Amino acid sequence: MKNKYSVGLSLLSGIMLFAAWPVSALSFLIFLGFSPLLFIAENSTRKIHFFWYCFSAIFIWNIGSTWWIWNSTDVGSIAAIAANSLLMCLPWLGFLASNKN
């Protein structure tokens, strides 16, 4: 799969998940937000590439939904968002490992 296509799908996933997160008329996007990541997982050949696509999507989602942590501390918010994104990537890597066997 082309790199630009995967980057676009990753960004689309992060934006859809962010748009669905607050209670709004777009809440139905939470069901569609993971579809691009599932498509990338199905077509990826290397785990490290999938990890970065997954991390960027979840990082965008976390920035959009937990931006308010920045009001407390800037370094702490960056660390919290990065750590949360890394932890949220673990189930995706587990899915990829179980799916490819």
Backbone as CSV, one residue per row, in Angstrom:
resi,resn,N_x,N_y,N_z,CA_x,CA_y,CA_z,C_x,C_y,C_z
1,MET,0.845,-1.174,0.000,0.000,0.000,0.000,0.889,1.236,0.000
2,LYS,0.480,2.246,-0.706,1.287,3.456,-0.814,1.338,4.196,0.506
3,ASN,2.488,4.809,0.757,2.720,5.514,2.000,1.761,6.692,2.168
4,LYS,1.552,7.465,1.118,0.660,8.628,1.200,-0.768,8.195,1.491
5,TYR,-1.180,7.092,0.937,-2.521,6.582,1.163,-2.697,6.170,2.624
6,SER,-1.696,5.516,3.185,-1.765,5.095,4.581,-1.739,6.290,5.521
7,VAL,-0.933,7.289,5.198,-0.899,8.500,6.017,-2.251,9.187,5.981
8,GLY,-2.850,9.267,4.823,-4.173,9.871,4.697,-5.230,9.124,5.486
9,LEU,-5.191,7.798,5.432,-6.138,7.002,6.210,-5.919,7.169,7.704
10,SER,-4.666,7.269,8.100,-4.352,7.474,9.506,-4.883,8.818,9.998
11,LEU,-4.672,9.858,9.204,-5.187,11.179,9.572,-6.717,11.182,9.590
12,LEU,-7.322,10.520,8.617,-8.779,10.427,8.578,-9.321,9.736,9.816
13,SER,-8.671,8.672,10.233,-9.102,7.949,11.418,-9.015,8.835,12.657
14,GLY,-7.900,9.525,12.824,-7.753,10.399,13.986,-8.763,11.522,14.007
15,ILE,-9.041,12.100,12.859,-10.004,13.195,12.782,-11.429,12.701,13.043
16,MET,-11.771,11.543,12.490,-13.120,11.014,12.733,-13.314,10.644,14.198
17,LEU,-12.295,10.060,14.816,-12.415,9.715,16.235,-12.531,10.962,17.098
18,PHE,-11.774,11.997,16.754,-11.879,13.252,17.500,-13.245,13.891,17.313
19,ALA,-13.756,13.894,16.094,-15.054,14.513,15.828,-16.189,13.779,16.538
20,ALA,-16.034,12.498,16.762,-17.084,11.714,17.402,-17.015,11.750,18.916
21,TRP,-15.903,12.177,19.455,-15.718,12.028,20.897,-16.632,12.895,21.738
22,PRO,-16.720,14.218,21.542,-17.658,14.955,22.389,-19.087,14.600,22.010
23,VAL,-19.988,14.789,22.939,-21.383,14.490,22.648,-21.874,15.513,21.630
24,SER,-22.147,15.031,20.442,-22.602,15.910,19.373,-23.402,15.092,18.364
25,ALA,-23.765,15.746,17.287,-24.491,15.054,16.226,-23.576,14.122,15.433
26,LEU,-22.268,14.240,15.623,-21.307,13.406,14.898,-20.875,12.168,15.683
27,SER,-21.585,11.820,16.724,-21.184,10.685,17.558,-21.166,9.361,16.813
28,PHE,-21.913,9.259,15.725,-21.926,8.025,14.946,-20.564,7.743,14.304
29,LEU,-19.707,8.758,14.213,-18.387,8.567,13.602,-17.483,7.664,14.441
30,ILE,-17.814,7.452,15.703,-16.996,6.573,16.540,-17.001,5.150,15.973
31,PHE,-18.088,4.776,15.319,-18.168,3.435,14.730,-17.381,3.331,13.430
32,LEU,-17.218,4.444,12.748,-16.484,4.461,11.489,-15.019,4.840,11.662
33,GLY,-14.666,5.417,12.800,-13.323,5.943,12.999,-12.221,4.898,13.013
34,PHE,-12.554,3.699,13.423,-11.540,2.646,13.465,-11.401,1.903,12.141
35,SER,-12.321,2.115,11.222,-12.275,1.407,9.934,-11.001,1.667,9.134
36,PRO,-10.520,2.921,9.036,-9.256,3.115,8.313,-8.076,2.388,8.966
37,LEU,-8.050,2.336,10.290,-6.961,1.605,10.956,-7.062,0.106,10.695
38,LEU,-8.277,-0.408,10.654,-8.442,-1.827,10.328,-7.989,-2.114,8.900
39,PHE,-8.260,-1.204,7.995,-7.823,-1.366,6.604,-6.305,-1.321,6.506
40,ILE,-5.679,-0.403,7.249,-4.214,-0.331,7.249,-3.625,-1.602,7.847
41,ALA,-4.234,-2.106,8.921,-3.737,-3.336,9.556,-3.834,-4.513,8.599
42,GLU,-4.895,-4.559,7.833,-5.072,-5.662,6.895,-4.047,-5.628,5.769
43,ASN,-3.634,-4.440,5.363,-2.758,-4.303,4.210,-1.311,-3.970,4.557
44,SER,-0.984,-3.868,5.827,0.400,-3.534,6.176,1.264,-4.785,6.161
45,THR,2.510,-4.590,5.779,3.439,-5.710,5.717,4.429,-5.698,6.872
46,ARG,4.657,-4.528,7.463,5.610,-4.426,8.565,4.925,-3.842,9.787
47,LYS,5.196,-4.426,10.938,4.562,-3.979,12.179,4.966,-2.566,12.556
48,ILE,6.209,-2.182,12.297,6.674,-0.863,12.690,5.962,0.222,11.890
49,HIS,5.682,-0.048,10.618,4.933,0.926,9.826,3.517,1.072,10.358
50,PHE,2.887,-0.067,10.655,1.535,0.002,11.212,1.531,0.717,12.551
51,PHE,2.545,0.487,13.368,2.611,1.161,14.663,2.605,2.673,14.492
52,TRP,3.384,3.191,13.561,3.450,4.640,13.381,2.148,5.195,12.822
53,TYR,1.488,4.480,11.944,0.192,4.931,11.450,-0.836,4.925,12.574
54,CYS,-0.827,3.875,13.353,-1.749,3.769,14.474,-1.457,4.846,15.519
55,PHE,-0.182,5.035,15.834,0.199,6.040,16.821,-0.209,7.437,16.374
56,SER,-0.029,7.759,15.106,-0.394,9.099,14.640,-1.903,9.310,14.704
57,ALA,-2.690,8.303,14.370,-4.148,8.435,14.450,-4.594,8.623,15.900
58,ILE,-4.062,7.820,16.779,-4.464,7.911,18.184,-3.905,9.179,18.823
59,PHE,-2.743,9.615,18.400,-2.168,10.863,18.902,-3.048,12.056,18.517
60,ILE,-3.531,12.080,17.285,-4.440,13.141,16.855,-5.722,13.102,17.680
61,TRP,-6.239,11.919,17.911,-7.452,11.763,18.713,-7.214,12.272,20.132
62,ASN,-6.081,11.911,20.713,-5.789,12.346,22.073,-5.557,13.848,22.170
63,ILE,-4.890,14.421,21.185,-4.700,15.877,21.198,-6.053,16.574,21.128
64,GLY,-6.925,16.109,20.266,-8.227,16.742,20.122,-9.127,16.588,21.323
65,SER,-9.038,15.459,22.004,-9.964,15.218,23.110,-9.401,15.607,24.472
66,THR,-8.092,15.726,24.600,-7.519,16.093,25.912,-6.640,17.329,25.816
67,TRP,-6.995,18.259,24.940,-6.235,19.499,24.788,-6.235,20.321,26.070
68,TRP,-7.266,20.179,26.886,-7.420,20.987,28.079,-6.355,20.704,29.136
69,ILE,-5.636,19.596,29.032,-4.562,19.309,29.986,-3.457,20.348,29.862
70,TRP,-3.340,20.968,28.692,-2.325,21.990,28.462,-2.476,23.151,29.441
71,ASN,-3.692,23.425,29.923,-3.913,24.510,30.874,-3.236,24.247,32.204
72,SER,-2.965,23.011,32.507,-2.293,22.664,33.755,-0.784,22.789,33.624
73,THR,-0.223,22.040,32.712,1.218,22.075,32.490,1.519,21.649,31.060
74,ASP,2.445,22.325,30.433,2.727,22.014,29.033,3.521,20.723,28.875
75,VAL,4.572,20.555,29.659,5.385,19.337,29.558,4.590,18.117,30.014
76,GLY,3.813,18.275,31.047,2.989,17.173,31.546,1.926,16.760,30.549
77,SER,1.359,17.735,29.844,0.333,17.390,28.859,0.926,16.634,27.674
78,ILE,2.100,17.050,27.230,2.761,16.343,26.127,3.091,14.913,26.554
79,ALA,3.618,14.766,27.771,3.950,13.427,28.270,2.703,12.573,28.436
80,ALA,1.627,13.160,28.950,0.399,12.396,29.167,-0.219,11.958,27.841
81,ILE,-0.245,12.852,26.871,-0.835,12.509,25.570,0.008,11.456,24.859
82,ALA,1.332,11.594,24.916,2.212,10.604,24.279,2.099,9.243,24.968
83,ALA,2.091,9.239,26.313,1.987,7.966,27.041,0.643,7.300,26.793
84,ASN,-0.420,8.088,26.776,-1.742,7.534,26.518,-1.828,6.964,25.104
85,SER,-1.228,7.648,24.148,-1.235,7.154,22.772,-0.455,5.849,22.652
86,LEU,0.673,5.772,23.330,1.446,4.523,23.303,0.667,3.372,23.924
87,LEU,0.003,3.631,25.041,-0.774,2.575,25.683,-1.960,2.146,24.825
88,MET,-2.561,3.088,24.116,-3.702,2.749,23.277,-3.279,2.012,22.007
89,CYS,-2.000,2.074,21.647,-1.496,1.334,20.485,-1.251,-0.142,20.800
90,LEU,-1.072,-0.488,22.056,-0.786,-1.882,22.419,-1.876,-2.855,21.975
91,PRO,-3.161,-2.574,22.197,-4.169,-3.524,21.687,-4.160,-3.652,20.172
92,TRP,-3.831,-2.566,19.469,-3.756,-2.630,18.016,-2.604,-3.508,17.567
93,LEU,-1.483,-3.426,18.261,-0.351,-4.296,17.920,-0.666,-5.751,18.242
94,GLY,-1.417,-5.975,19.322,-1.866,-7.318,19.640,-2.816,-7.863,18.583
95,PHE,-3.699,-7.003,18.103,-4.592,-7.389,17.012,-3.809,-7.749,15.761
96,LEU,-2.827,-6.923,15.439,-2.024,-7.194,14.247,-1.251,-8.506,14.382
97,ALA,-0.699,-8.760,15.561,0.050,-10.005,15.771,-0.862,-11.224,15.688
98,SER,-2.054,-11.128,16.251,-2.960,-12.281,16.211,-3.588,-12.450,14.824
99,ASN,-3.704,-11.378,14.082,-4.329,-11.437,12.766,-3.386,-12.015,11.712
100,LYS,-2.099,-11.810,11.856,-1.133,-12.240,10.844,-0.657,-13.682,11.023
101,ASN,-0.943,-14.287,12.148,-0.470,-15.652,12.380,-1.269,-16.644,11.677
